[in-house]
C-alpha cells in the first residue's frame, strides 16, 4: 500500500506544472544563468563550483518544503487527507508514502542538476556517503517544516508563506549569494538556517573534498528534530 501510494504521489507531483516549475525549471535556470553570466561575485574559482552545491540544496528545499507544504495544504483543505486517513492505509503509512515520493523526486532532481553542472564544467570532489547523509538530513529538516506549515495554516496561507520563504531563503541562504557578502551580524543568523547549513555542508564536501561537516549536520539534525516533532504534535488532518 505504501509503494502504491508513493507511486501515485510521485505521478501527481510530476504532472503538476507549478511543482515542476519549483522543483526542476527554476533550479536548472538558476544554475545555467549564474554559471554562464557574471552577475554575482561568487569568489575565487569558477562560478559553477560554488553554485552547484547550493542549487542541489535549493532543489531539496523546493521539493521537501515548498512543494510538499503546498500540496499537503490543499489536500487537507479539500478533505483528501481526512478521507485517506479513514481508508485502510494508516496515517503513518500515508506520511511514509509522501516521504518516499519526496525522495524519488529528489533523486531525479539531483541527477538532472548534476548532469547540467558537469556539462558546465563542474568537478565535484568528496565522498558520496557524506553527500547522501547531508541530503537526507536536509530532507528531514525541510519535510518537518513543510508538514508543520501545511498542517496548521489554511491552504491559501500555506501557498503564500511557502513561496515567500522559498524566495527569502533563495536570496539569503547562501545558494546564489555567498554569506560573506552579508553584514557580519546577519551572517551569524543566516548560517543557522537549514538551507545555509545544507549549502555550506555540500560545498565543503563537493568543493573542498572535506570529511563530514559535523557542524552543518548538527544544525540540520536540530531543525529536523524540532520540525518533525512540532508537525507530529500540531498537524491537523481537517
C-alpha positions as CSV (number, residue, x, y, z in Angstrom):
1,X,0.0,0.0,0.0
2,X,2.8,2.4,0.8
3,X,4.6,1.7,-2.5
4,X,1.3,2.2,-4.4
5,X,0.6,5.5,-2.6
6,X,4.1,6.7,-3.1
7,X,3.9,6.0,-6.8
8,X,0.6,7.9,-7.0
9,X,2.1,10.9,-5.0
10,X,5.1,11.0,-7.4
11,X,3.0,10.9,-10.5
12,X,0.8,13.7,-9.2
13,X,3.8,15.8,-8.3
14,X,5.5,15.3,-11.7
15,X,2.2,16.2,-13.6
16,X,1.8,19.5,-11.7
17,X,3.1,22.4,-13.6
18,X,3.7,24.6,-10.6
19,X,5.5,21.8,-8.8
20,X,7.8,21.2,-11.9
21,X,8.5,25.0,-12.0
22,X,9.7,24.9,-8.4
23,X,11.5,21.6,-8.4
24,X,13.1,21.4,-11.9
25,X,12.9,24.5,-14.0
26,X,13.9,27.3,-11.5
27,X,16.9,25.4,-10.1
28,X,18.1,24.5,-13.6
29,X,17.7,28.0,-14.9
30,X,19.5,29.5,-11.9
31,X,22.4,27.1,-12.3
32,X,22.8,27.8,-16.0
33,X,22.3,31.5,-15.8
34,X,24.5,32.3,-12.9
35,X,27.2,29.9,-14.1
36,X,27.4,31.4,-17.5
37,X,26.7,35.1,-16.9
38,X,28.8,37.2,-14.5
39,X,26.0,38.6,-12.4
40,X,27.0,37.7,-8.8
41,X,30.5,37.6,-7.4
42,X,30.9,34.1,-6.1
43,X,34.5,34.5,-5.1
44,X,37.6,32.7,-6.4
45,X,37.3,29.8,-8.8
46,X,34.6,29.0,-11.3
47,X,31.1,30.1,-10.6
48,X,29.6,26.6,-11.2
49,X,31.8,25.2,-8.4
50,X,30.2,27.5,-5.9
51,X,26.7,27.4,-7.4
52,X,26.2,23.6,-8.0
53,X,26.1,22.6,-4.3
54,X,23.8,25.5,-3.4
55,X,21.4,24.6,-6.2
56,X,21.3,21.0,-5.1
57,X,20.3,22.3,-1.6
58,X,17.7,24.5,-3.3
59,X,16.3,21.5,-5.1
60,X,15.9,19.6,-1.8
61,X,14.1,22.6,-0.2
62,X,11.8,23.1,-3.2
63,X,10.6,19.5,-3.0
64,X,10.7,18.6,0.7
65,X,9.5,22.0,1.9
66,X,7.8,24.2,-0.6
67,X,6.2,21.6,-2.9
68,X,5.2,19.3,-0.1
69,X,3.7,22.1,2.0
70,X,1.6,23.4,-0.8
71,X,0.4,20.0,-2.0
72,X,-0.4,18.8,1.5
73,X,-2.1,22.0,2.5
74,X,-4.6,21.8,-0.4
75,X,-5.1,18.1,0.2
76,X,-6.1,19.0,3.8
77,X,-8.4,21.8,2.6
78,X,-10.3,19.6,0.1
79,X,-10.7,16.8,2.6
80,X,-8.3,14.4,0.8
81,X,-6.2,13.7,3.9
82,X,-9.4,13.1,6.0
83,X,-10.6,10.5,3.6
84,X,-7.2,8.9,3.2
85,X,-6.9,8.8,7.0
86,X,-10.2,6.8,7.2
87,X,-9.0,4.4,4.5
88,X,-7.2,1.0,5.1
89,X,-4.0,3.0,4.6
90,X,-2.8,4.0,8.1
91,X,-1.9,7.7,8.6
92,X,1.7,6.8,9.4
93,X,1.8,4.9,6.1
94,X,0.5,7.9,4.2
95,X,3.2,10.1,5.6
96,X,5.8,7.4,4.8
97,X,4.5,7.3,1.2
98,X,4.8,11.1,1.0
99,X,8.4,10.8,2.2
100,X,9.2,8.2,-0.4
101,X,7.7,10.4,-3.1
102,X,9.9,13.3,-2.0
103,X,13.0,11.1,-2.0
104,X,12.2,9.7,-5.5
105,X,11.7,13.3,-6.8
106,X,14.9,14.5,-5.2
107,X,16.9,11.7,-6.9
108,X,15.5,12.7,-10.3
109,X,16.3,16.4,-9.5
110,X,19.8,15.7,-8.3
111,X,20.6,13.5,-11.3
112,X,19.4,16.2,-13.7
113,X,21.1,19.1,-11.9
114,X,24.4,17.1,-11.6
115,X,24.3,16.4,-15.3
116,X,23.8,20.1,-16.1
117,X,26.6,21.1,-13.7
118,X,29.0,18.6,-15.2
119,X,28.2,19.9,-18.6
120,X,29.1,23.4,-17.4
121,X,32.5,22.2,-16.2
122,X,31.8,21.3,-12.6
123,X,34.4,19.0,-11.0
124,X,32.9,17.6,-7.7
125,X,35.1,16.1,-5.0
126,X,34.3,14.3,-1.7
127,X,32.7,11.1,-0.8
128,X,29.1,10.1,-1.8
129,X,28.3,8.9,1.7
130,X,28.8,12.4,3.2
131,X,26.7,13.9,0.4
132,X,23.9,11.3,1.0
133,X,23.8,11.9,4.7
134,X,23.6,15.7,4.3
135,X,20.8,15.4,1.7
136,X,18.8,13.0,3.9
137,X,19.2,15.3,6.9
138,X,18.2,18.3,4.8
139,X,15.2,16.4,3.5
140,X,14.1,15.6,7.1
141,X,14.6,19.2,8.2
142,X,12.6,20.7,5.3
143,X,9.9,18.0,5.4
144,X,9.2,18.6,9.1
145,X,8.9,22.4,8.5
146,X,6.7,21.9,5.4
147,X,4.3,19.5,7.1
148,X,4.1,21.8,10.1
149,X,3.1,24.7,7.9
150,X,0.6,22.6,5.9
151,X,-1.0,21.1,9.0
152,X,-1.5,24.3,10.9
153,X,-2.2,27.1,8.3
154,X,-5.0,27.5,5.8
155,X,-4.2,26.3,2.2
156,X,-4.1,29.8,0.8
157,X,-1.8,31.0,3.7
158,X,0.4,28.0,3.1
159,X,0.7,28.7,-0.6
160,X,1.7,32.3,0.1
161,X,4.0,31.6,3.0
162,X,5.8,28.6,1.4
163,X,6.6,30.6,-1.8
164,X,7.7,33.6,0.3
165,X,10.0,31.5,2.4
166,X,11.4,29.9,-0.8
167,X,12.3,33.3,-2.2
168,X,13.8,34.6,1.0
169,X,15.9,31.6,1.5
170,X,17.0,31.6,-2.1
171,X,18.4,35.1,-1.6
172,X,19.6,34.9,2.0
173,X,20.6,31.2,2.3
174,X,23.9,31.2,0.6
175,X,22.6,29.5,-2.5
176,X,23.4,32.2,-5.1
177,X,25.0,34.9,-3.0
178,X,27.8,33.9,-0.6
179,X,27.0,34.5,3.0
180,X,30.2,36.6,3.5
181,X,28.6,39.2,1.3
182,X,26.2,40.0,4.1
183,X,26.9,42.1,7.2
184,X,28.6,40.1,10.0
185,X,25.7,40.3,12.3
186,X,23.4,38.9,9.6
187,X,25.9,36.1,8.7
188,X,25.7,34.6,12.2
189,X,21.9,34.3,12.0
190,X,21.8,33.2,8.3
191,X,24.3,30.5,8.9
192,X,21.9,28.8,11.3
193,X,19.2,28.4,8.6
194,X,18.7,24.8,7.2
195,X,19.3,26.0,3.6
196,X,22.6,27.6,4.6
197,X,23.7,24.6,6.6
198,X,22.9,22.3,3.7
199,X,24.5,24.6,1.1
200,X,27.7,25.1,3.1
201,X,28.0,21.4,4.0
202,X,27.6,20.3,0.4
203,X,30.1,23.0,-0.7
204,X,32.7,21.8,1.8
205,X,32.4,18.2,0.7
206,X,31.9,18.6,-3.0
207,X,34.1,21.7,-3.4
208,X,36.9,21.1,-1.0
209,X,36.8,17.3,-0.6
210,X,36.2,17.7,3.2
211,X,35.1,15.0,5.5
212,X,31.7,15.1,7.2
213,X,30.9,18.7,8.2
214,X,29.6,17.9,11.6
215,X,28.6,21.5,12.4
216,X,26.3,21.8,9.5
217,X,25.0,18.3,10.0
218,X,24.2,19.2,13.6
219,X,22.2,22.2,12.5
220,X,20.2,20.2,10.0
221,X,19.6,17.5,12.6
222,X,18.3,20.1,15.1
223,X,15.9,21.5,12.5
224,X,14.7,18.0,11.6
225,X,14.0,17.0,15.2
226,X,12.2,20.2,16.0
227,X,10.3,20.4,12.8
228,X,9.1,16.8,12.7
229,X,8.2,16.8,16.4
230,X,6.2,20.0,16.0
231,X,4.5,18.6,12.9
232,X,3.6,15.4,14.8
233,X,2.2,17.4,17.7
234,X,0.3,20.2,15.9
235,X,-0.7,18.7,12.5
236,X,-4.4,18.9,11.9
237,X,-5.9,16.4,9.4
238,X,-9.1,18.5,8.8
